[in-house]
C-alpha cells in the first residue's frame, strides 16, 4: 500500500492528545488519538470519535467514511511522531470489540509491507505474543521502533 | 562506564501538516479513555509482554 498523505492534525503541548478530521463520503468526522501510560514501558493508543455538538468522546462507532487509507496514514504519522519523541516506548493497541480488533488487524496488515522496515509489530493470539502476521487473527498489538542491525 | 544509546532505524516523514494547540483538553480523566486504559492494563496483567520484546534504554 502506498502511504497516503496524512490529514492535518493538531496536538497538545504534552504530545499525548491528537485531533484530526476524517473527510469522506459520509461527511466530516472529528477524530482523536490519546496516548496513555500503562506502565513504565508501554503506552495505550486510543482512537476516539469526538462529537463537537456534545463535546463527548466515544470509541464505539465505525465511521465507514470511505477514507480508511488517509485515516491510516494519519494514525501512522501520529504513532511515528510519538515514537520519535519516545523511542524506548512500546505502543499498545486493542479494539474494544471483536469487530474493531479485526479492523485494526486489517489496517495493520495493509500498512505492514511499508512499515516493517522501521517498526516492529507484535501481536497476541493463541495465548502468546509473537511477530505480527498480516493474515493473522490477533487480539491486541504492540508497535515499537526497530533497532539498526 | 559509558552507556551507549541504542540506534534506531530512522522514521520516514509522512506528508501532512502538524500544529500544536495548547487548548486541546487533557483526556487522562475522560471516562472513555480511563475505561480503555483499565481494560488494557488488565489485559497486560493477564497476558504480560515478554521482557525481551520490550524496548529498554
N, CA and C atoms of all chains as a GROMACS GRO file, in nm:
protein
  618
    1UNK      N    1   0.085  -0.119   0.000
    1UNK     CA    2   0.000   0.000   0.000
    1UNK      C    3   0.088   0.124   0.000
    2UNK      N    4   0.064   0.213  -0.091
    2UNK     CA    5   0.136   0.339  -0.089
    2UNK      C    6   0.090   0.420   0.032
    3UNK      N    7   0.186   0.482   0.100
    3UNK     CA    8   0.149   0.564   0.214
    3UNK      C    9   0.085   0.694   0.165
    4UNK      N   10  -0.039   0.713   0.198
    4UNK     CA   11  -0.112   0.832   0.154
    4UNK      C   12  -0.073   0.952   0.239
    5UNK      N   13  -0.110   1.071   0.193
    5UNK     CA   14  -0.086   1.190   0.273
    5UNK      C   15  -0.178   1.187   0.395
    6UNK      N   16  -0.121   1.221   0.508
    6UNK     CA   17  -0.200   1.222   0.631
    6UNK      C   18  -0.287   1.348   0.635
    7UNK      N   19  -0.399   1.338   0.707
    7UNK     CA   20  -0.477   1.458   0.733
    7UNK      C   21  -0.397   1.551   0.824
    8UNK      N   22  -0.415   1.683   0.808
    8UNK     CA   23  -0.353   1.773   0.905
    8UNK      C   24  -0.402   1.739   1.045
    9UNK      N   25  -0.316   1.750   1.143
    9UNK     CA   26  -0.362   1.724   1.280
    9UNK      C   27  -0.301   1.824   1.376
   10UNK      N   28  -0.369   1.840   1.488
   10UNK     CA   29  -0.317   1.925   1.595
   10UNK      C   30  -0.289   1.837   1.716
   11UNK      N   31  -0.194   1.879   1.797
   11UNK     CA   32  -0.161   1.804   1.917
   11UNK      C   33  -0.139   1.900   2.032
   12UNK      N   34  -0.154   1.848   2.154
   12UNK     CA   35  -0.131   1.935   2.268
   12UNK      C   36   0.018   1.942   2.300
   13UNK      N   37   0.053   2.033   2.389
   13UNK     CA   38   0.194   2.054   2.420
   13UNK      C   39   0.258   1.928   2.477
   14UNK      N   40   0.179   1.851   2.552
   14UNK     CA   41   0.232   1.729   2.612
   14UNK      C   42   0.248   1.615   2.513
   15UNK      N   43   0.201   1.637   2.390
   15UNK     CA   44   0.211   1.538   2.281
   15UNK      C   45   0.148   1.405   2.320
   16UNK      N   46   0.035   1.412   2.392
   16UNK     CA   47  -0.039   1.291   2.426
   16UNK      C   48  -0.177   1.289   2.361
   17UNK      N   49  -0.225   1.406   2.320
   17UNK     CA   50  -0.359   1.416   2.265
   17UNK      C   51  -0.352   1.477   2.124
   18UNK      N   52  -0.411   1.408   2.028
   18UNK     CA   53  -0.406   1.449   1.887
   18UNK      C   54  -0.548   1.457   1.834
   19UNK      N   55  -0.566   1.548   1.738
   19UNK     CA   56  -0.701   1.569   1.685
   19UNK      C   57  -0.693   1.590   1.535
   20UNK      N   58  -0.780   1.522   1.459
   20UNK     CA   59  -0.784   1.545   1.314
   20UNK      C   60  -0.925   1.521   1.263
   21UNK      N   61  -0.948   1.558   1.136
   21UNK     CA   62  -1.080   1.540   1.076
   21UNK      C   63  -1.073   1.434   0.967
   22UNK      N   64  -1.166   1.342   0.971
   22UNK     CA   65  -1.186   1.246   0.863
   22UNK      C   66  -1.285   1.309   0.766
   23UNK      N   67  -1.243   1.321   0.639
   23UNK     CA   68  -1.328   1.388   0.539
   23UNK      C   69  -1.356   1.287   0.428
   24UNK      N   70  -1.480   1.240   0.420
   24UNK     CA   71  -1.510   1.134   0.324
   24UNK      C   72  -1.653   1.137   0.275
   25UNK      N   73  -1.696   1.023   0.227
   25UNK     CA   74  -1.826   1.015   0.159
   25UNK      C   75  -1.944   1.044   0.251
   26UNK      N   76  -1.927   1.024   0.380
   26UNK     CA   77  -2.037   1.048   0.474
   26UNK      C   78  -2.025   1.181   0.547
   27UNK      N   79  -1.923   1.259   0.511
   27UNK     CA   80  -1.910   1.390   0.571
   27UNK      C   81  -1.779   1.409   0.646
   28UNK      N   82  -1.782   1.498   0.739
   28UNK     CA   83  -1.662   1.531   0.818
   28UNK      C   84  -1.682   1.480   0.960
   29UNK      N   85  -1.588   1.401   1.007
   29UNK     CA   86  -1.595   1.345   1.142
   29UNK      C   87  -1.468   1.383   1.218
   30UNK      N   88  -1.490   1.423   1.342
   30UNK     CA   89  -1.377   1.460   1.427
   30UNK      C   90  -1.319   1.334   1.492
   31UNK      N   91  -1.188   1.319   1.480
   31UNK     CA   92  -1.120   1.202   1.538
   31UNK      C   93  -1.015   1.248   1.638
   32UNK      N   94  -0.992   1.167   1.736
   32UNK     CA   95  -0.890   1.200   1.836
   32UNK      C   96  -0.808   1.075   1.867
   33UNK      N   97  -0.685   1.098   1.901
   33UNK     CA   98  -0.598   0.988   1.947
   33UNK      C   99  -0.538   1.032   2.080
   34UNK      N  100  -0.545   0.943   2.176
   34UNK     CA  101  -0.489   0.971   2.308
   34UNK      C  102  -0.388   0.862   2.344
   35UNK      N  103  -0.269   0.904   2.386
   35UNK     CA  104  -0.169   0.810   2.437
   35UNK      C  105  -0.171   0.816   2.589
   36UNK      N  106  -0.187   0.701   2.653
   36UNK     CA  107  -0.193   0.695   2.799
   36UNK      C  108  -0.093   0.592   2.849
   37UNK      N  109  -0.016   0.627   2.954
   37UNK     CA  110   0.081   0.529   3.004
   37UNK      C  111   0.012   0.411   3.072
   38UNK      N  112   0.056   0.290   3.037
   38UNK     CA  113   0.004   0.169   3.103
   38UNK      C  114   0.102   0.121   3.209
   39UNK      N  115   0.230   0.139   3.182
   39UNK     CA  116   0.337   0.112   3.279
   39UNK      C  117   0.460   0.190   3.233
   40UNK      N  118   0.577   0.157   3.286
   40UNK     CA  119   0.697   0.236   3.253
   40UNK      C  120   0.736   0.226   3.106
   41UNK      N  121   0.694   0.121   3.038
   41UNK     CA  122   0.742   0.096   2.902
   41UNK      C  123   0.636   0.097   2.794
   42UNK      N  124   0.511   0.099   2.833
   42UNK     CA  125   0.403   0.079   2.735
   42UNK      C  126   0.298   0.188   2.746
   43UNK      N  127   0.260   0.243   2.630
   43UNK     CA  128   0.153   0.342   2.621
   43UNK      C  129   0.037   0.283   2.542
   44UNK      N  130  -0.083   0.312   2.587
   44UNK     CA  131  -0.202   0.273   2.513
   44UNK      C  132  -0.235   0.379   2.409
   45UNK      N  133  -0.264   0.335   2.286
   45UNK     CA  134  -0.313   0.425   2.182
   45UNK      C  135  -0.463   0.406   2.171
   46UNK      N  136  -0.539   0.511   2.199
   46UNK     CA  137  -0.684   0.505   2.186
   46UNK      C  138  -0.728   0.593   2.071
   47UNK      N  139  -0.797   0.534   1.975
   47UNK     CA  140  -0.854   0.610   1.863
   47UNK      C  141  -1.001   0.637   1.897
   48UNK      N  142  -1.036   0.764   1.904
   48UNK     CA  143  -1.168   0.804   1.952
   48UNK      C  144  -1.240   0.889   1.850
   49UNK      N  145  -1.371   0.892   1.860
   49UNK     CA  146  -1.452   0.987   1.784
   49UNK      C  147  -1.495   1.098   1.878
   50UNK      N  148  -1.491   1.222   1.826
   50UNK     CA  149  -1.531   1.337   1.907
   50UNK      C  150  -1.655   1.399   1.846
   51UNK      N  151  -1.757   1.416   1.929
   51UNK     CA  152  -1.880   1.481   1.884
   51UNK      C  153  -1.874   1.628   1.925
   52UNK      N  154  -1.853   1.719   1.828
   52UNK     CA  155  -1.838   1.860   1.865
   52UNK      C  156  -1.966   1.921   1.920
   53UNK      N  157  -2.081   1.859   1.892
   53UNK     CA  158  -2.207   1.913   1.943
   53UNK      C  159  -2.226   1.884   2.091
   54UNK      N  160  -2.182   1.767   2.132
   54UNK     CA  161  -2.199   1.730   2.273
   54UNK      C  162  -2.069   1.745   2.352
   55UNK      N  163  -1.957   1.755   2.279
   55UNK     CA  164  -1.827   1.762   2.346
   55UNK      C  165  -1.783   1.629   2.402
   56UNK      N  166  -1.850   1.522   2.358
   56UNK     CA  167  -1.819   1.390   2.414
   56UNK      C  168  -1.731   1.307   2.320
   57UNK      N  169  -1.652   1.223   2.381
   57UNK     CA  170  -1.568   1.129   2.306
   57UNK      C  171  -1.629   0.989   2.316
   58UNK      N  172  -1.611   0.911   2.212
   58UNK     CA  173  -1.661   0.774   2.215
   58UNK      C  174  -1.565   0.684   2.139
   59UNK      N  175  -1.576   0.555   2.166
   59UNK     CA  176  -1.488   0.461   2.096
   59UNK      C  177  -1.566   0.345   2.038
   60UNK      N  178  -1.698   0.364   2.025
   60UNK     CA  179  -1.780   0.252   1.981
   60UNK      C  180  -1.848   0.277   1.847
   61UNK      N  181  -1.797   0.374   1.770
   61UNK     CA  182  -1.856   0.398   1.639
   61UNK      C  183  -1.762   0.351   1.528
   62UNK      N  184  -1.821   0.306   1.420
   62UNK     CA  185  -1.744   0.274   1.300
   62UNK      C  186  -1.792   0.373   1.194
   63UNK      N  187  -1.703   0.465   1.153
   63UNK     CA  188  -1.746   0.578   1.071
   63UNK      C  189  -1.779   0.537   0.928
   64UNK      N  190  -1.704   0.442   0.870
   64UNK     CA  191  -1.726   0.400   0.732
   64UNK      C  192  -1.734   0.521   0.640
   65UNK      N  193  -1.630   0.604   0.645
   65UNK     CA  194  -1.632   0.731   0.570
   65UNK      C  195  -1.558   0.721   0.437
   66UNK      N  196  -1.515   0.600   0.401
   66UNK     CA  197  -1.452   0.580   0.270
   66UNK      C  198  -1.312   0.637   0.259
   67UNK      N  199  -1.251   0.671   0.372
   67UNK     CA  200  -1.117   0.731   0.366
   67UNK      C  201  -1.019   0.656   0.456
   68UNK      N  202  -1.034   0.524   0.459
   68UNK     CA  203  -0.952   0.444   0.550
   68UNK      C  204  -0.803   0.467   0.528
   69UNK      N  205  -0.761   0.481   0.402
   69UNK     CA  206  -0.617   0.497   0.376
   69UNK      C  207  -0.564   0.628   0.433
   70UNK      N  208  -0.642   0.733   0.419
   70UNK     CA  209  -0.599   0.861   0.474
   70UNK      C  210  -0.598   0.858   0.627
   71UNK      N  211  -0.701   0.794   0.684
   71UNK     CA  212  -0.706   0.783   0.830
   71UNK      C  213  -0.588   0.700   0.879
   72UNK      N  214  -0.560   0.590   0.808
   72UNK     CA  215  -0.446   0.506   0.846
   72UNK      C  216  -0.315   0.582   0.839
   73UNK      N  217  -0.298   0.659   0.730
   73UNK     CA  218  -0.175   0.738   0.716
   73UNK      C  219  -0.164   0.837   0.831
   74UNK      N  220  -0.277   0.892   0.873
   74UNK     CA  221  -0.276   0.990   0.982
   74UNK      C  222  -0.242   0.922   1.115
   75UNK      N  223  -0.305   0.809   1.142
   75UNK     CA  224  -0.276   0.736   1.265
   75UNK      C  225  -0.128   0.694   1.267
   76UNK      N  226  -0.079   0.649   1.151
   76UNK     CA  227   0.062   0.609   1.143
   76UNK      C  228   0.153   0.728   1.169
   77UNK      N  229   0.122   0.841   1.105
   77UNK     CA  230   0.207   0.960   1.125
   77UNK      C  231   0.209   1.001   1.272
   78UNK      N  232   0.092   0.993   1.336
   78UNK     CA  233   0.084   1.028   1.478
   78UNK      C  234   0.164   0.928   1.562
   79UNK      N  235   0.150   0.800   1.532
   79UNK     CA  236   0.226   0.699   1.606
   79UNK      C  237   0.376   0.719   1.587
   80UNK      N  238   0.416   0.753   1.464
   80UNK     CA  239   0.559   0.775   1.438
   80UNK      C  240   0.608   0.898   1.513
   81UNK      N  241   0.525   1.001   1.516
   81UNK     CA  242   0.564   1.121   1.590
   81UNK      C  243   0.583   1.088   1.738
   82UNK      N  244   0.491   1.008   1.791
   82UNK     CA  245   0.502   0.969   1.932
   82UNK      C  246   0.628   0.887   1.956
   83UNK      N  247   0.655   0.792   1.868
   83UNK     CA  248   0.772   0.706   1.886
   83UNK      C  249   0.903   0.780   1.860
   84UNK      N  250   0.898   0.883   1.776
   84UNK     CA  251   1.018   0.966   1.756
   84UNK      C  252   1.051   1.039   1.885
   85UNK      N  253   0.947   1.082   1.957
   85UNK     CA  254   0.968   1.151   2.085
   85UNK      C  255   0.999   1.053   2.198
   86UNK      N  256   0.948   0.931   2.184
   86UNK     CA  257   0.961   0.830   2.291
   86UNK      C  258   1.012   0.699   2.232
   87UNK      N  259   1.139   0.698   2.187
   87UNK     CA  260   1.188   0.582   2.111
   87UNK      C  261   1.196   0.452   2.190
   88UNK      N  262   1.197   0.462   2.323
   88UNK     CA  263   1.207   0.340   2.402
   88UNK      C  264   1.071   0.290   2.450
   89UNK      N  265   0.965   0.355   2.407
   89UNK     CA  266   0.831   0.313   2.448
   89UNK      C  267   0.771   0.217   2.346
   90UNK      N  268   0.680   0.136   2.396
   90UNK     CA  269   0.602   0.046   2.311
   90UNK      C  270   0.458   0.095   2.311
   91UNK      N  271   0.396   0.095   2.194
   91UNK     CA  272   0.257   0.138   2.182
   91UNK      C  273   0.167   0.015   2.176
   92UNK      N  274   0.066   0.014   2.262
   92UNK     CA  275  -0.029  -0.097   2.271
   92UNK      C  276  -0.160  -0.055   2.206
   93UNK      N  277  -0.214  -0.142   2.120
   93UNK     CA  278  -0.341  -0.113   2.052
   93UNK      C  279  -0.434  -0.233   2.068
   94UNK      N  280  -0.557  -0.204   2.107
   94UNK     CA  281  -0.656  -0.311   2.122
   94UNK      C  282  -0.794  -0.255   2.091
   95UNK      N  283  -0.870  -0.325   2.013
   95UNK     CA  284  -1.007  -0.282   1.986
   95UNK      C  285  -1.094  -0.308   2.107
   96UNK      N  286  -1.207  -0.235   2.114
   96UNK     CA  287  -1.298  -0.257   2.226
   96UNK      C  288  -1.404  -0.361   2.193
   97UNK      N  289  -1.392  -0.420   2.076
   97UNK     CA  290  -1.484  -0.526   2.035
   97UNK      C  291  -1.411  -0.613   1.932
   98UNK      N  292  -1.468  -0.730   1.906
   98UNK     CA  293  -1.405  -0.818   1.807
   98UNK      C  294  -1.399  -0.750   1.670
   99UNK      N  295  -1.505  -0.675   1.636
   99UNK     CA  296  -1.506  -0.613   1.503
   99UNK      C  297  -1.403  -0.501   1.492
  100UNK      N  298  -1.388  -0.423   1.600
  100UNK     CA  299  -1.286  -0.317   1.599
  100UNK      C  300  -1.145  -0.378   1.594
  101UNK      N  301  -1.124  -0.486   1.670
  101UNK     CA  302  -0.992  -0.551   1.670
  101UNK      C  303  -0.963  -0.606   1.530
  102UNK      N  304  -1.065  -0.659   1.466
  102UNK     CA  305  -1.049  -0.710   1.330
  102UNK      C  306  -1.012  -0.594   1.234
  103UNK      N  307  -1.072  -0.478   1.256
  103UNK     CA  308  -1.038  -0.361   1.175
  103UNK      C  309  -0.891  -0.323   1.194
  104UNK      N  310  -0.844  -0.326   1.320
  104UNK     CA  311  -0.704  -0.296   1.345
  104UNK      C  312  -0.614  -0.399   1.276
  105UNK      N  313  -0.655  -0.526   1.281
  105UNK     CA  314  -0.577  -0.632   1.214
  105UNK      C  315  -0.566  -0.602   1.064
  106UNK      N  316  -0.679  -0.566   1.004
  106UNK     CA  317  -0.679  -0.535   0.860
  106UNK      C  318  -0.594  -0.412   0.832
  107UNK      N  319  -0.609  -0.309   0.916
  107UNK     CA  320  -0.535  -0.185   0.895
  107UNK      C  321  -0.384  -0.209   0.906
  108UNK      N  322  -0.344  -0.280   1.011
  108UNK     CA  323  -0.200  -0.307   1.028
  108UNK      C  324  -0.149  -0.397   0.917
  109UNK      N  325  -0.234  -0.488   0.870
  109UNK     CA  326  -0.194  -0.574   0.758
  109UNK      C  327  -0.168  -0.494   0.632
  110UNK      N  328  -0.249  -0.390   0.611
  110UNK     CA  329  -0.229  -0.304   0.494
  110UNK      C  330  -0.101  -0.222   0.507
  111UNK      N  331  -0.073  -0.176   0.628
  111UNK     CA  332   0.045  -0.092   0.649
  111UNK      C  333   0.175  -0.172   0.656
  112UNK      N  334   0.163  -0.299   0.695
  112UNK     CA  335   0.281  -0.379   0.728
  112UNK      C  336   0.390  -0.378   0.621
  113UNK      N  337   0.356  -0.397   0.492
  113UNK     CA  338   0.464  -0.400   0.391
  113UNK      C  339   0.546  -0.271   0.388
  114UNK      N  340   0.484  -0.159   0.423
  114UNK     CA  341   0.555  -0.031   0.419
  114UNK      C  342   0.628   0.001   0.547
  115UNK      N  343   0.580  -0.050   0.660
  115UNK     CA  344   0.635  -0.004   0.788
  115UNK      C  345   0.729  -0.105   0.855
  116UNK      N  346   0.733  -0.231   0.806
  116UNK     CA  347   0.810  -0.330   0.881
  116UNK      C  348   0.960  -0.304   0.875
  117UNK      N  349   1.003  -0.214   0.785
  117UNK     CA  350   1.147  -0.184   0.778
  117UNK      C  351   1.190  -0.092   0.893
  118UNK      N  352   1.096  -0.017   0.951
  118UNK     CA  353   1.136   0.072   1.060
  118UNK      C  354   1.055   0.051   1.188
  119UNK      N  355   0.955  -0.037   1.183
  119UNK     CA  356   0.878  -0.067   1.304
  119UNK      C  357   0.874  -0.217   1.329
  120UNK      N  358   0.872  -0.254   1.458
  120UNK     CA  359   0.844  -0.392   1.495
  120UNK      C  360   0.699  -0.398   1.539
  121UNK      N  361   0.625  -0.491   1.482
  121UNK     CA  362   0.486  -0.508   1.524
  121UNK      C  363   0.470  -0.650   1.578
  122UNK      N  364   0.416  -0.658   1.697
  122UNK     CA  365   0.389  -0.787   1.761
  122UNK      C  366   0.239  -0.798   1.785
  123UNK      N  367   0.193  -0.919   1.806
  123UNK     CA  368   0.051  -0.937   1.835
  123UNK      C  369   0.031  -1.050   1.935
  124UNK      N  370  -0.086  -1.052   1.995
  124UNK     CA  371  -0.119  -1.158   2.091
  124UNK      C  372  -0.229  -1.245   2.032
  125UNK      N  373  -0.200  -1.373   2.020
  125UNK     CA  374  -0.303  -1.469   1.977
  125UNK      C  375  -0.266  -1.608   2.026
  126UNK      N  376  -0.364  -1.690   2.042
  126UNK     CA  377  -0.344  -1.828   2.088
  126UNK      C  378  -0.258  -1.835   2.213
  127UNK      N  379  -0.279  -1.740   2.302
  127UNK     CA  380  -0.212  -1.745   2.432
  127UNK      C  381  -0.068  -1.699   2.433
  128UNK      N  382  -0.021  -1.636   2.327
  128UNK     CA  383   0.118  -1.587   2.330
  128UNK      C  384   0.139  -1.466   2.240
  129UNK      N  385   0.242  -1.390   2.276
  129UNK     CA  386   0.287  -1.277   2.196
  129UNK      C  387   0.382  -1.328   2.089
  130UNK      N  388   0.365  -1.280   1.968
  130UNK     CA  389   0.452  -1.325   1.859
  130UNK      C  390   0.461  -1.216   1.753
  131UNK      N  391   0.545  -1.238   1.653
  131UNK     CA  392   0.556  -1.141   1.544
  131UNK      C  393   0.422  -1.128   1.472
  132UNK      N  394   0.391  -1.006   1.432
  132UNK     CA  395   0.265  -0.981   1.360
  132UNK      C  396   0.268  -1.049   1.223
  133UNK      N  397   0.154  -1.104   1.187
  133UNK     CA  398   0.136  -1.160   1.052
  133UNK      C  399   0.014  -1.092   0.992
  134UNK      N  400   0.029  -1.042   0.866
  134UNK     CA  401  -0.082  -0.969   0.805
  134UNK      C  402  -0.212  -1.049   0.798
  135UNK      N  403  -0.201  -1.179   0.787
  135UNK     CA  404  -0.323  -1.259   0.777
  135UNK      C  405  -0.358  -1.330   0.907
  136UNK      N  406  -0.296  -1.286   1.015
  136UNK     CA  407  -0.324  -1.348   1.144
  136UNK      C  408  -0.456  -1.299   1.201
  137UNK      N  409  -0.486  -1.347   1.321
  137UNK     CA  410  -0.608  -1.304   1.387
  137UNK      C  411  -0.573  -1.273   1.531
  138UNK      N  412  -0.515  -1.155   1.551
  138UNK     CA  413  -0.460  -1.119   1.681
  138UNK      C  414  -0.564  -1.047   1.765
  139UNK      N  415  -0.545  -1.056   1.898
  139UNK     CA  416  -0.637  -0.991   1.992
  139UNK      C  417  -0.592  -0.850   2.028
  140UNK      N  418  -0.460  -0.828   2.021
  140UNK     CA  419  -0.406  -0.695   2.051
  140UNK      C  420  -0.270  -0.684   1.986
  141UNK      N  421  -0.217  -0.563   1.986
  141UNK     CA  422  -0.098  -0.535   1.905
  141UNK      C  423   0.001  -0.447   1.981
  142UNK      N  424   0.128  -0.466   1.950
  142UNK     CA  425   0.235  -0.382   2.006
  142UNK      C  426   0.314  -0.324   1.890
  143UNK      N  427   0.349  -0.197   1.900
  143UNK     CA  428   0.431  -0.133   1.796
  143UNK      C  429   0.548  -0.065   1.865
  144UNK      N  430   0.667  -0.088   1.813
  144UNK     CA  431   0.784  -0.020   1.866
  144UNK      C  432   0.886   0.002   1.756
  145UNK      N  433   0.983   0.088   1.784
  145UNK     CA  434   1.082   0.121   1.683
  145UNK      C  435   1.181   0.006   1.666
  146UNK      N  436   1.228  -0.008   1.544
  146UNK     CA  437   1.322  -0.114   1.511
  146UNK      C  438   1.464  -0.062   1.532
  147UNK      N  439   1.548  -0.148   1.587
  147UNK     CA  440   1.688  -0.112   1.606
  147UNK      C  441   1.766  -0.136   1.478
  148UNK      N  442   1.870  -0.053   1.458
  148UNK     CA  443   1.961  -0.079   1.347
  148UNK      C  444   2.039  -0.207   1.376
  149UNK      N  445   2.068  -0.282   1.274
  149UNK     CA  446   2.147  -0.405   1.291
  149UNK      C  447   2.289  -0.371   1.336
  150UNK      N  448   3.125   0.363   3.366
  150UNK     CA  449   3.118   0.304   3.233
  150UNK      C  450   3.013   0.379   3.151
  151UNK      N  451   3.050   0.414   3.029
  151UNK     CA  452   2.958   0.488   2.945
  151UNK      C  453   2.853   0.393   2.883
  152UNK      N  454   2.726   0.432   2.894
  152UNK     CA  455   2.619   0.352   2.833
  152UNK      C  456   2.590   0.408   2.694
  153UNK      N  457   2.601   0.323   2.596
  153UNK     CA  458   2.578   0.366   2.458
  153UNK      C  459   2.428   0.372   2.429
  154UNK      N  460   2.385   0.479   2.363
  154UNK     CA  461   2.246   0.490   2.320
  154UNK      C  462   2.221   0.388   2.208
  155UNK      N  463   2.105   0.328   2.212
  155UNK     CA  464   2.071   0.238   2.102
  155UNK      C  465   2.042   0.319   1.977
  156UNK      N  466   2.072   0.261   1.863
  156UNK     CA  467   2.045   0.331   1.737
  156UNK      C  468   1.923   0.267   1.671
  157UNK      N  469   1.830   0.354   1.632
  157UNK     CA  470   1.706   0.306   1.572
  157UNK      C  471   1.706   0.331   1.422
  158UNK      N  472   1.631   0.251   1.351
  158UNK     CA  473   1.609   0.275   1.209
  158UNK      C  474   1.535   0.409   1.196
  159UNK      N  475   1.585   0.500   1.113
  159UNK     CA  476   1.519   0.631   1.100
  159UNK      C  477   1.374   0.615   1.054
  160UNK      N  478   1.290   0.705   1.102
  160UNK     CA  479   1.148   0.702   1.064
  160UNK      C  480   1.124   0.791   0.943
  161UNK      N  481   1.036   0.750   0.855
  161UNK     CA  482   1.006   0.834   0.738
  161UNK      C  483   0.922   0.955   0.777
  162UNK      N  484   0.922   1.053   0.690
  162UNK     CA  485   0.836   1.169   0.712
  162UNK      C  486   0.714   1.156   0.622
  163UNK      N  487   0.600   1.130   0.681
  163UNK     CA  488   0.476   1.120   0.604
  163UNK      C  489   0.422   1.261   0.584
  164UNK      N  490   0.389   1.300   0.459
  164UNK     CA  491   0.341   1.436   0.437
  164UNK      C  492   0.214   1.463   0.518
  165UNK      N  493   0.201   1.585   0.564
  165UNK     CA  494   0.083   1.624   0.641
  165UNK      C  495   0.119   1.732   0.740
  166UNK      N  496   0.029   1.831   0.755
  166UNK     CA  497   0.058   1.945   0.842
  166UNK      C  498   0.036   1.910   0.989
  167UNK      N  499   0.127   1.955   1.075
  167UNK     CA  500   0.118   1.931   1.219
  167UNK      C  501   0.118   2.066   1.291
  168UNK      N  502   0.021   2.085   1.380
  168UNK     CA  503   0.010   2.210   1.454
  168UNK      C  504  -0.004   2.180   1.603
  169UNK      N  505   0.065   2.256   1.686
  169UNK     CA  506   0.047   2.241   1.831
  169UNK      C  507  -0.063   2.336   1.877
  170UNK      N  508  -0.159   2.282   1.950
  170UNK     CA  509  -0.272   2.360   2.001
  170UNK      C  510  -0.286   2.331   2.150
  171UNK      N  511  -0.244   2.425   2.230
  171UNK     CA  512  -0.245   2.402   2.375
  171UNK      C  513  -0.385   2.404   2.435
  172UNK      N  514  -0.485   2.440   2.352
  172UNK     CA  515  -0.621   2.439   2.406
  172UNK      C  516  -0.683   2.300   2.402
  173UNK      N  517  -0.614   2.205   2.339
  173UNK     CA  518  -0.669   2.069   2.339
  173UNK      C  519  -0.675   2.018   2.482
  174UNK      N  520  -0.785   1.955   2.518
  174UNK     CA  521  -0.802   1.914   2.658
  174UNK      C  522  -0.713   1.795   2.695
  175UNK      N  523  -0.686   1.785   2.823
  175UNK     CA  524  -0.619   1.667   2.877
  175UNK      C  525  -0.726   1.560   2.895
  176UNK      N  526  -0.709   1.450   2.827
  176UNK     CA  527  -0.813   1.346   2.831
  176UNK      C  528  -0.782   1.235   2.932
  177UNK      N  529  -0.680   1.255   3.013
  177UNK     CA  530  -0.642   1.145   3.102
  177UNK      C  531  -0.753   1.108   3.201
  178UNK      N  532  -0.842   1.204   3.230
  178UNK     CA  533  -0.952   1.174   3.323
  178UNK      C  534  -1.084   1.149   3.250
  179UNK      N  535  -1.079   1.150   3.118
  179UNK     CA  536  -1.202   1.123   3.042
  179UNK      C  537  -1.248   0.979   3.067
  180UNK      N  538  -1.376   0.958   3.097
  180UNK     CA  539  -1.421   0.823   3.132
  180UNK      C  540  -1.400   0.719   3.023
  181UNK      N  541  -1.413   0.759   2.897
  181UNK     CA  542  -1.391   0.663   2.787
  181UNK      C  543  -1.243   0.621   2.784
  182UNK      N  544  -1.156   0.721   2.797
  182UNK     CA  545  -1.011   0.692   2.796
  182UNK      C  546  -0.974   0.608   2.918
  183UNK      N  547  -1.028   0.646   3.035
  183UNK     CA  548  -0.995   0.570   3.156
  183UNK      C  549  -1.039   0.425   3.145
  184UNK      N  550  -1.157   0.403   3.086
  184UNK     CA  551  -1.207   0.266   3.070
  184UNK      C  552  -1.115   0.187   2.976
  185UNK      N  553  -1.070   0.254   2.870
  185UNK     CA  554  -0.981   0.185   2.775
  185UNK      C  555  -0.847   0.153   2.842
  186UNK      N  556  -0.796   0.245   2.921
  186UNK     CA  557  -0.669   0.222   2.990
  186UNK      C  558  -0.682   0.106   3.089
  187UNK      N  559  -0.790   0.105   3.164
  187UNK     CA  560  -0.810  -0.003   3.260
  187UNK      C  561  -0.822  -0.138   3.190
  188UNK      N  562  -0.892  -0.138   3.079
  188UNK     CA  563  -0.907  -0.262   3.002
  188UNK      C  564  -0.770  -0.310   2.951
  189UNK      N  565  -0.690  -0.215   2.902
  189UNK     CA  566  -0.558  -0.250   2.850
  189UNK      C  567  -0.467  -0.300   2.962
  190UNK      N  568  -0.472  -0.231   3.077
  190UNK     CA  569  -0.388  -0.274   3.191
  190UNK      C  570  -0.424  -0.415   3.235
  191UNK      N  571  -0.554  -0.441   3.240
  191UNK     CA  572  -0.600  -0.575   3.282
  191UNK      C  573  -0.551  -0.680   3.183
  192UNK      N  574  -0.560  -0.647   3.055
  192UNK     CA  575  -0.515  -0.742   2.953
  192UNK      C  576  -0.366  -0.772   2.970
  193UNK      N  577  -0.287  -0.666   2.993
  193UNK     CA  578  -0.142  -0.687   3.006
  193UNK      C  579  -0.106  -0.758   3.136
  194UNK      N  580  -0.189  -0.741   3.238
  194UNK     CA  581  -0.165  -0.817   3.363
  194UNK      C  582  -0.189  -0.966   3.338
  195UNK      N  583  -0.293  -0.994   3.262
  195UNK     CA  584  -0.328  -1.134   3.235
  195UNK      C  585  -0.238  -1.194   3.128
  196UNK      N  586  -0.187  -1.109   3.038
  196UNK     CA  587  -0.104  -1.155   2.927
  196UNK      C  588   0.021  -1.068   2.918
  197UNK      N  589   0.113  -1.083   3.014
  197UNK     CA  590   0.229  -0.994   3.017
  197UNK      C  591   0.316  -1.006   2.892
  198UNK      N  592   0.373  -0.892   2.855
  198UNK     CA  593   0.461  -0.891   2.739
  198UNK      C  594   0.596  -0.949   2.781
  199UNK      N  595   0.648  -1.044   2.708
  199UNK     CA  596   0.781  -1.099   2.744
  199UNK      C  597   0.886  -0.988   2.751
  200UNK      N  598   0.972  -0.999   2.850
  200UNK     CA  599   1.072  -0.893   2.872
  200UNK      C  600   1.154  -0.864   2.747
  201UNK      N  601   1.188  -0.968   2.673
  201UNK     CA  602   1.278  -0.947   2.557
  201UNK      C  603   1.209  -0.868   2.444
  202UNK      N  604   1.078  -0.856   2.453
  202UNK     CA  605   1.007  -0.781   2.346
  202UNK      C  606   1.002  -0.632   2.376
  203UNK      N  607   1.036  -0.593   2.498
  203UNK     CA  608   1.024  -0.452   2.534
  203UNK      C  609   1.152  -0.376   2.503
  204UNK      N  610   1.136  -0.254   2.456
  204UNK     CA  611   1.249  -0.163   2.437
  204UNK      C  612   1.291  -0.108   2.572
  205UNK      N  613   1.416  -0.120   2.603
  205UNK     CA  614   1.466  -0.057   2.726
  205UNK      C  615   1.594   0.016   2.693
  206UNK      N  616   1.619   0.125   2.768
  206UNK     CA  617   1.741   0.202   2.746
  206UNK      C  618   1.862   0.117   2.784
   0.00000   0.00000   0.00000
